[in-house]
Amino acid sequence: MLALGGEGVVSVVGNIVPADVLAMLKAFREGRIAEAQTWHHKLFPLCRDLLGLATNPIPIKAAMQRLGRDTGEVRLPMTPLSTTEEARLVETLKRYGLV
């Protein structure tokens, strides 16, 4: 909600693509609204798909592990992604160009 006066974001996906999230914020802060919107439209499907797989932080931890960034195991009552969810995760990461 930067356009409504917000100063930043709490971005879970920023753990995966921090440079992209920072680029969006910087572009907006510097008045390059069209560029910020481009970044938003690139980031949105990644956010939607990851957070649509399971309750946070399950998909983010799985994505980070898939990208070689160990975050430890999820703890109960959370459980790892199913095989089907893991396959969807990989497709999401491929579409974004991360794997």
Buried (B, 14 or more C-beta within 10 A) or exposed (E): EBEEEEEEBEBBBBBBBEEBBEBBBEBBEEEBEEBBBBBBEBBEEBBEBBBEBBEEBBBBBBBBBBBEEEEEEBEEEEEBBEEEBBEBBBEBBEEBEBE
